[in-house]
């Protein structure tokens, strides 16, 4: 389950990624980040849609 803490961390990580690389991360890279943060948790389709929404919101 994605917590508020994880979603804020993803948003921060996305902004930092864009600052360093001057491009947005891919959805797969965002999923990998969340899986790394959550360790032994399998993301649901709903979780992946939330991740995609955060990426879209944080993208320029």
N, C-alpha and C positions, 0 to 999 in steps of 0.2 A: 504494500500500500504506500502510495506517495504521501508523505507528510508535508506540512507547510515548510518545515525546515529543509527538506530535500528539494522542494520546488523553488524555494528562495536560493538555495545553493546552486541549482541548475541555472537560474536566471543570472546570478552573479558570474558563474563560470562562462556562460554564453557571452556576456559583455566583455569579460577578460579575454576570451578567445578572439573575439572580433578586434579588440584593441591590439593584440599581439600579432595577429595574422592578417588583419585587414579584410576579412571575409567571415561569413557565418559558418558555424560548424554544421555538419550534415545531421540529419535525424539519427543516423546510425551512431555517430559520435556522441550525440546527446544520450541515446539509449545506453551506450557503453558507460558513460559517466554515471548515470543513475544506477546501473547495475553494480558498478564499482562501489558506489556509496552504500548501497543496500546489501551488498555481499550475497547472502544465500536466499535471495528472493527472486522469484520468476515474475517478470512484468506481465500484466494482463493487457489485453487489447485496449481497455479503458485507460490504463496507465500510459500506454504508448500514445494515445490520442491527447492526453494531457501534456505529455512531453512535446508533442508536435505543436500544440497550442502555445506553449511557453516559448518554443523556438520561433514561431511565427510572430508572437507579440514582441519578443526581444530583438528581432531582425530589423535591419534598416533597409 
